[in-house]
């Protein structure tokens, strides 16, 4: 196992895209754990990092803007509206009405029945939960700053995790309703986005009074299996003015800190076929993307050839991991020599490892990757 100092160097090598540097071993996540436990391969308290030999990036996620929904603080109270033997209908912390089927809360898509923002009136009734000044927000932020200072002094790569602009709007208004709102009520969209920018500026600015932000991770999910959910013109009209202002200000505030040897990392995470939006998000300085879902057409080798300076995480086909060892080896042999030579790649499953992946297949996959971690 590498020492902490060696892992810090490997972290810098990844972000600097050092050619042929030893890769670090991480994973996107797991939806397969219940199946592996039931089959007797692991226990509930098994240390997966130790089992698979993970050596993570030395990184710290700064709180305050993170998640797949609007960063309300205080959040809505979770309330069970209806319950049966088959499902629960709840109002969640983001104010949405959600139907969860029994035993399928984690790792499964729920059914979203209603969203809190319908118009400017409903927005006005809840927008205070996004104010910079709430006690809950500032109490949590004070603790986050204190921890970030400690991590920065220890040489960690600091990541500001931010709900992406599209994901934020979708959590407020709903995926289908949002598509209508872009046309029918653009003023509402811009009102919501000004609040997103105001809060994002406040939280990042507070952190940057004390530490350098090394990476901004926008959890965006703006793509599906055939491309972008909204048009390039909509992205540029409703999202980019706010993205560009925020990124520019973070860069400016970073100038008082010692350079890390690599530029500010702008990481956009989106499921689905991201290829149509890579060039678009480059306009805000995006230089890192994940998780590159193969079933949607994302081939990390082809994408790296098209964008040589793009850092990439993901791109290992979950379907191949569920196939057989010969297929797994062919895929690793196709991807890894090229990607390791170019640098700036973290090989993980292209989403959470699904239950269909046999445990021994996954062990074999992880053993193959260890050859590239040298």
N, C-alpha and C positions, 0 to 999 in steps of 0.2 A: 504493500500500500504506500502511496505517495504521502509525503509530509504535507502539512498545511502550507508551508512556503512553496513547495512544488506545485500544489494545487492552485495557489494564487498565480503562479507563473503560467500554468496551463490555462487558467481563466483569461489572463491577458493575451495568451497566444490565440485563443479562440476569437476574442473580440478584435484582435489585430489581424486576424486571418493569416496567421503565420503558416506558410506552406509546409506540409508534411509534419506538422506538430502532432504529438500524441493526442488522440481524441479523449474527451471525458465521457464517462458512461452515466447516462441518466435515463429516465423514462417519463413519458407524457402523463401516464396514469393507468389505473387498473379498474376494469369492470369485471374481471375474472376471479377475483379473490374468493368470493363465496363458493364458486365451483371448485377451485383448487383446494379450499378447506374441506369441502364435502367429500372430495375424492381422496383426502388424506395426504396431500402433497405438502401442505403447510398448515400452520396453526394461526389462530387469530392474532397472536402476538409475535409472529415471525418477523424478524428484521430483514426486510427485502433488500435493503441496501447492502447489508453484510452478506446475504445469500448470493446476490448477483454481482457483488464486487463493484458497486457504484462508487464513483469518485466525482462528486458533483462540482459544478462551478461554485466558486466561493462568492456567493451573492446573497443579498438581503433585499426583500420586497418591502418597500415603504407603504404604509397603510394610509387610508383616508379617502382614496378615490377609486378603490378597486372593486372588481366584481363584474357580473353580467347584468347588472341593473343599476338604476339611478342610485347614487350614494347618499340616500336619505340618512340624516342624523338629527333627531331620532328617527329610527325606522318605524314603520307601522307595526302595531301589535299583531302578532300572528293569532288568528281567530279561526276556529273550526266552525264553518257555516252549516255543514251537513255531513253526516257520516253514515255509511252502510257497511254491510259485510264485504262489499266489493271496492269501495272507494271512500276517500275523504275529499270534501270540497272546502278549501281554506282561503282566507285572505292572508297573503304572505307579507313579508317585511317590506316589499316594494309596492304594496297597495293593490296587487293584482288578485283576481279571483282565479284559483287554480284547482284543477281536479287531479288528484293523485290516486292511482289504483293501489290497493293494499299490497304492501310488500314490494312496491316498485318506486320508492321515493328517490333512491340514489342510483345514478347511472341509467335512468330511463327518462324519456321525454314526457313530461306531464301534459295535460290539456289546459291551455290558458283560455278561460271563459270570458274574462273582462279585464280592462285596464283602467288605471285611475284618471288619465287625462282624456277628456272628450272635446274640450274647448277651452277658451281663455278663462272662463269662470272656474271650471274644475282645476285648471292649472293654478290659478290664484289661491285656491283653497289649500293646496298642498306645497306650493313652492317654498314656503318658509322652512320646510324640512331640508332644503338645499342651501339655506343661508350659511354664510361663513361663521356667523357669530354664535351659533347654538352652543350651549354648555357641553352637551354630549360630544360634539365634534371637537371642540378645543381641548377637552380633557383627554380624549383619545389621541389627538394630534401631539399633545405635550409628551405623552408616553412614547409615541412613535419617533419623535425627534430625539429624545434621550437615547433610545436604542440605536437609532441611525448614527448618532455621533460616536457611540462605542464601536459600532461595526466599521465605520469609515476609518477610525483610528487603527483598526486591526487589518486594514487593507482589503476590505470586502468591496465587491462591485455592487453599487447601490442602484436598485431598480425602482422607479416610481410607477406603480401599477395603476392604470386609469381605465375606467369603463370607456370603451370607444364611443365616438359620437353617434354612430348608427345604432349600436347596441343600447345606448342610453335612451335614444328616442323610441326605439322599439319597446323597451321596457315600460316607458311611460304611456305610449299610445297604442301599441299592438302592431304586429307585423303587417296585417292587411289594412288596418285603419290608417297606418302611417303612409302607405302608398297613396291613399286618397288625400291625406292632409298635405302632402307635398304640393298638390295642385289646388286643393280647395281652401287651405288655410296656411299659406306659407308664412304669414306673420306669426302664427302660433309656433311654427317650427323655429323661427329665428329667436323668438322670445325664450323658448326652452334652451336653445343653444347658447344664448348670451349668459344664461344662468350657469350652464355647464362650464363655459369659459371662465366666468367670474370665480367659481368655486375651484376650478383646476389651477388658476393663477394663484389663488390664495394659498392652497395647500402646498403646491410646489414652491412658491415663494417663501413660505414659512420654513420648509425644509432647507432651502438654499441660503437661508440666513446662517446655517450651521455646516452644511455638507454639500458636496458636489453631487448632482444627479448624473449617474453614468449612463443610464438607460431609461427610456420611457417606453413602457409596454402598454399599447392600446389593445384591449380585448374587444375586437370589432365584430367578428362573425357577420360579415357583409356579403358573403358568397354562399351559394348552394351548389348542387352537383353539376349545374350547367353554366355557372358564371355568377356575375354580380346580381344582387337582389334589386339594386337601383342603378340607374344609368350614370355614365361618367359625368354628364351635365348636372345631374342632381348632386352627385358627390362634390363637384366643384362649387356648386351654388350654396348648398346647405351645410356642408361639413368643413370644407377646406379653409374658408376664411377664419374659422375658429381654431382649427388645427395649426394653421400657419402662424397665427399670432402667438399661440401658446408655445410652440416649438421655438420660435424666434426669441421669446422672452426667457425661456429656460436656457437657451444657448448664451444669451447675454448675461444672465445671472451666474452662469458657470465660469465666466472668464476670471473671476477673482480667486478661483481655486487652481491648484497645481494640475497640469495636464496629466492624464493617465496613460498617454501614449496611443490612444485611439479616440476618435471623434465621439460625440454624443450618439448613442445608439437609439434609433427610432424603430421599435419593434411592433409590427402589426400582426396580430393573431386572428386568423379567420379560417373557419372550416370551409369545405367545398372546393370548387375550382377557382383558385385565386389568380390564375394566369392572366385573365383580362384586366385585373386591377393592379398588378405589380407596377406596371409603368405609370399608372395614375398616381399611386401612393408615393412613388419616387418624388413627385412634385412637392411633398411635404418633408422630404429628406429621409424617407423610409429606407433603411439599410439592413433590415433583419425581418424575416417572415417565418411563420410556422402555422399549422403543423403539416402542410403539404399532403392533402389526402389523395392517395393514389387512385382510388376508385373514381374520383372526379377528374382524373386526367393529369394530376400533378406528378411529374417525374423530376426528382431533384437533380439528376444529372443534366437533363435538358435545360432546366431552369438556371442552374449554375452556369452553363455554357452561354445562355442568353444574358445573364446578369452576373458577371464574374466577381463583382464586389458585394454581392448580397449574402449576408449570413443566413444560414438555414438551419432549422430544427425540425425533425420529423421525417416523413417520406418513406418509412418502412411499412410496406403493405400488410395490413392486418390479415388480409385474406391469405397471403403467402405464409404468414406465421401459423395459420390454421391448417396449412396444407401438409407438407412433409419436409423432412430434413434436406432432401436433395433440392427441392424448390427454394428453400431458405438459403442454402449455400449459393445457389446460382444467383440469387438476388443480391446477397451480400458481396459476392465476387464482382458483380456488375457495378454496384454503387460505390463501395468503400474505397478501393484503390484510387479512383479518380477524385472523390470528394476529400479524402485525407490529403492527397497531394496538393489540392487547391487551398485547403484550410477553411476555417470558419463554418464547420458543420458539426451538429450534434445529432447522431442517429438515434431516433426514437420511433416507436409505433406512431402511425399517422393519426392516431387519437388514442383514447384509453384502450388498453389491451382487452378485447372482448372475451366472453366466456367460451367462445368456440375455439380459442387457442389452447391446445393441450400444454400442460405444464412442461413436459419433457421437450416439446418443440421450443418453448420459450427459453428453457435452460440452454438448449443447443444454440439458439440465436445469440444469447448473451455470451456464450463461450467463444463463438466466432468473432464477436466484436472485440473481445479482449486482445486479439492479435493486433488491433489497430490502436490500442491504448498504450502503446510503447513508444 
